[in-house]
Amino acid sequence: MINTFAGKTAYRLLLLETLISLLWTIYLIVAPFFSEVTSPVGLVLDVLYYVIFTLALWFCARGFKNGKRYVQAPALLINLILLGVSYFMIVEKVLWLSLPIGFFLAALSLALVISIFLVIKDSNKPKNSIN
């Protein structure tokens, strides 16, 4: 279990990201019922891609909650991959969606990096012991 502020913050940030990713996945599943799909195969692959990301984020959040250090790198990697996705959305001129997502992911990635470093710093402190 986590008992530091940094660990709890990283856990909450990952849960927030998981929720946002889940909502985006649901939107991608529901959107074809209200609009025309130009590439059904692409849509199916996008849904699969976000389902995997959502599950990975959820497992990373659970790992942070349980105090596992091996989830720190995948959590950060997922954030950096999603920042790349946001960049390509900017290149494609989808600014109304990509700029808010990009700024949010950049802030979230920075907060996650700080939380990870604080968790590492806290876990390297010697435990109180009676000499």
C-alpha positions as CSV (number, residue, x, y, z in Angstrom):
1,M,0.0,0.0,0.0
2,I,1.1,3.5,-0.7
3,N,1.4,5.9,2.3
4,T,3.3,8.9,0.8
5,F,1.7,12.0,-0.8
6,A,3.7,11.4,-4.0
7,G,2.5,7.8,-4.3
8,K,-1.1,8.8,-3.7
9,T,-0.9,11.6,-6.2
10,A,0.6,9.3,-8.9
11,Y,-2.2,6.8,-8.2
12,R,-4.9,9.4,-8.5
13,L,-3.4,10.8,-11.7
14,L,-3.3,7.4,-13.3
15,L,-6.9,6.7,-12.2
16,L,-7.9,10.1,-13.8
17,E,-6.1,9.1,-17.0
18,T,-7.7,5.7,-17.0
19,L,-11.1,7.3,-16.7
20,I,-10.4,9.7,-19.6
21,S,-9.1,6.8,-21.7
22,L,-12.2,4.7,-20.9
23,L,-14.5,7.6,-21.8
24,W,-12.6,8.1,-25.1
25,T,-12.9,4.4,-25.9
26,I,-16.6,4.5,-25.2
27,Y,-16.9,7.5,-27.5
28,L,-15.1,5.6,-30.3
29,I,-17.4,2.7,-29.9
30,V,-20.6,4.8,-29.9
31,A,-19.6,7.4,-32.5
32,P,-20.3,5.2,-35.6
33,F,-23.9,5.0,-34.6
34,F,-24.2,8.8,-35.1
35,S,-21.8,9.5,-37.9
36,E,-20.3,8.0,-41.0
37,V,-17.3,5.8,-40.7
38,T,-14.8,6.2,-43.6
39,S,-12.4,3.5,-42.4
40,P,-14.1,0.7,-40.4
41,V,-10.9,-1.3,-40.0
42,G,-9.1,1.8,-38.7
43,L,-11.8,2.4,-36.2
44,V,-11.7,-1.1,-34.9
45,L,-7.9,-0.9,-34.6
46,D,-8.2,2.5,-32.7
47,V,-10.8,1.0,-30.3
48,L,-8.5,-2.0,-29.7
49,Y,-5.5,0.4,-29.2
50,Y,-7.4,2.4,-26.6
51,V,-8.8,-0.7,-24.8
52,I,-5.2,-1.9,-24.4
53,F,-4.1,1.5,-23.2
54,T,-7.0,1.7,-20.8
55,L,-6.2,-1.7,-19.3
56,A,-2.5,-0.8,-19.1
57,L,-3.3,2.4,-17.3
58,W,-5.6,0.7,-14.9
59,F,-3.0,-2.0,-14.1
60,C,-0.4,0.8,-13.6
61,A,-2.7,2.6,-11.2
62,R,-3.3,-0.7,-9.2
63,G,0.4,-1.2,-9.1
64,F,1.0,2.3,-7.7
65,K,-1.7,1.6,-5.1
66,N,0.0,-1.6,-4.0
67,G,3.4,0.1,-3.9
68,K,4.9,-1.8,-6.8
69,R,7.8,0.1,-8.4
70,Y,7.8,-1.8,-11.7
71,V,4.7,0.1,-12.9
72,Q,6.5,3.5,-13.0
73,A,8.2,3.0,-16.4
74,P,5.1,1.7,-18.2
75,A,3.0,4.6,-16.8
76,L,5.4,7.2,-18.0
77,L,5.8,5.4,-21.4
78,I,2.1,5.4,-22.0
79,N,2.0,9.2,-21.2
80,L,4.8,9.9,-23.7
81,I,3.1,7.8,-26.4
82,L,-0.1,9.7,-25.9
83,L,1.8,13.0,-26.1
84,G,3.1,11.7,-29.5
85,V,-0.5,11.0,-30.6
86,S,-1.4,14.6,-29.6
87,Y,1.5,15.9,-31.6
88,F,0.3,14.1,-34.7
89,M,-3.2,15.5,-34.1
90,I,-1.7,19.0,-34.1
91,V,0.1,18.3,-37.4
92,E,-3.2,17.2,-38.9
93,K,-4.7,20.5,-37.9
94,V,-7.2,19.1,-35.3
95,L,-6.3,21.9,-33.0
96,W,-9.6,22.2,-31.1
97,L,-9.0,18.7,-29.7
98,S,-5.2,18.2,-29.8
99,L,-4.1,21.4,-28.0
100,P,-6.2,20.8,-24.8
101,I,-5.2,17.1,-24.8
102,G,-1.6,17.9,-25.4
103,F,-1.4,20.5,-22.6
104,F,-3.3,18.1,-20.3
105,L,-1.0,15.2,-21.1
106,A,2.1,17.3,-20.8
107,A,1.1,18.5,-17.3
108,L,0.0,15.0,-16.3
109,S,3.3,13.6,-17.5
110,L,5.3,16.2,-15.6
111,A,3.3,15.6,-12.5
112,L,3.7,11.8,-12.9
113,V,7.5,12.2,-13.3
114,I,7.7,14.3,-10.2
115,S,5.6,11.8,-8.3
116,I,7.7,8.9,-9.5
117,F,10.9,10.7,-8.4
118,L,9.4,11.5,-5.0
119,V,8.2,7.9,-4.6
120,I,11.7,6.7,-5.4
121,K,13.2,9.2,-2.9
122,D,10.7,8.2,-0.2
123,S,11.3,4.5,-0.7
124,N,15.1,4.9,-0.4
125,K,14.9,6.5,3.0
126,P,16.0,4.3,5.8
127,K,13.2,3.0,8.0
128,N,13.0,4.0,11.6
129,S,14.7,1.4,13.7
130,I,15.6,1.1,17.3
131,N,19.4,0.8,17.7
